[in-house]
Amino acid sequence: MAAQPSLPAPGWLAMLCASRLLQAMIVTAYAGVLPFTMVDWRMSAAQAGSIQSAWHVGYMSSLFAVGLLADRFGAHRVFLLGSAVSAIAALGFALFASGHRSALLLYGLAGLCAGASYTPGLQLLARNAEPAVRGRAMGLFLGASSLGYALSLAVVAALASLAHWRHGLIAAALCTAVGALLTVPALRRMQLPTAPPQAARESTLRALAETVRDKPAMAGNWAYAFHCWELMALWAWLPAYLVAASGDVPAAWKGAGIALAALAHLVSVFGSIAGGAASDRWGRARVMMVATLASLCMSFAFGWMWSWPLWLLAAAAALYNLFAIADSSVYSTALADVVAPHRLGVAYSVRSVMGFGAGAVSPWVFGLALDWGQARFGVGSTHGWVAAWTTVGLGALLGPLMIARFARLARPPR
């Protein structure tokens, strides 16, 4: 067997991030068209939210599966093959979704296939980045995701104004396919994992049991679950909120409302990178706590901003995204710090079930609260949106407690 190179080749991180950016575009594509599909498909807010929840259920399932497969067969193989399948599923959703039921099934399927570009990517990154700069590297990887989310919303906004919202879905799916192709040159530049020594190998059940008994890892995973409750609801409903706040305006301006949501995601790119780099300098738990407390304040306040001028509301949305995403990469880095490398895929799988399980429920709960508030107070009332955004903050309230527990239990970074 040929010897593995001691260091990855130059450009590996840039190529990995480019692949992640393009494959992430399908994640927010539906959120961008949600205001239009609610009308065209005659859906309630709860039905519209359930489609986004279906994505997260599928995504959660795929992240759990690919983490186990990556530990068994190699993160690079799962990353390569899974990305190709994800691109096919994304195109299927973009072309054939035609109503609530078909969109629920096809977007859920797309989510089920999408995990291969995330968990194995994190494992490959953890192997190729030195611990001292791992937080910054994770931040760049998550920042690439945020840039993909922003680009997707910008494309949807442009095509919704110039042509039809479905063209935005197709464009996002095609970009996902290009991202899958980029996995090949990315892998060629990386130091690929070798099989662990026989003594370090564990059965899947034993690795799962060890992870569940790992108190620092589980404290971090619980904190991540509360973080995902907040973040996934924000991403699912922010474009619709900005469009609704724009009032009774032409469709072209509603497209501009989605573009403002894209701008908020663009700001979160800086949040991911800055949060990861800050955690290298000041510690994982400290950055997680500051970001979580700030985003919680925004969750409880955001619904009351309904009547603000749209430009000011968009600025608040950008700040909200900045706080909500700043600690995302830190959770991934913190888990890599405290878990043995041969069990990292399983640990990410457990984390994914917890995080995206919470993230699957929160957009639907948001929609239920919005339906209730609008039925009780009227569609044009602030109170419906206040009720909906309040569910986002309530679901994430225990996050700071779990971060504090992680800080007490975590070993120093290796």
PyMOL commands that set and color helices and strands:
alter all, ss='L'
color gray80, all
select helices_A, chain A and resi 12-23+25-40+45-73+75-96+100-117+119-128+131-162+165-189+198-200+204-213+215-245+251-282+284-305+310-325+328-338+341-377+382-395+399-409
alter helices_A, ss='H'
color red, helices_A
deselect
rebuild
show_as cartoon
